[in-house]
């Protein structure tokens, strides 16, 4: 399926000079969404994935469906103060500042193979921070799956040699 037909370009969002890739038309089409989630999971069917981690907020849309296809659970990674139980945290640098992510201390068990899922791979900062958070609690990042990769931002280089699946490349 050509998922690019379901991606809308929004110029100057969230600020001037940015061409935002809007996934909401994809989300609004049942067949496209179902196929997208299946295609995000497919390369990892035989990879021994124990749990899928998705980052707030758009990762929450895709990660549980991918987990369902792989027959495993889902663990959320959120902004600080959003999770009710004990958490591990990691702070990381962004282009214009810093951010922090948290995950429950028991969301990923030591030795579990983890698939990280999000809508978009840009510079790789959020995905790399999530990987460090997973490793901090003893998990093993077995791969990454994205709807979109912005190749010109070289985010894949930040993630090292771990298997990366992206359905759309710009």
Secondary structure, 3 states (H helix, E strand, C coil): CCHHHHCEEEECCCCCCCEEEECHHHHCCHHHHHHHHHHHHHCCCCCCCCEEEEECCCHHHHHHHHHHHHCCEEEEEECCCCCCCCEEEEEEEECCEEEEEEEECCCCCCCCEEEEEEEEECCCHHHHHHHHHHHHCCCEEEEEEEEEECHHHCHHHHCCCCCEEEEEEC
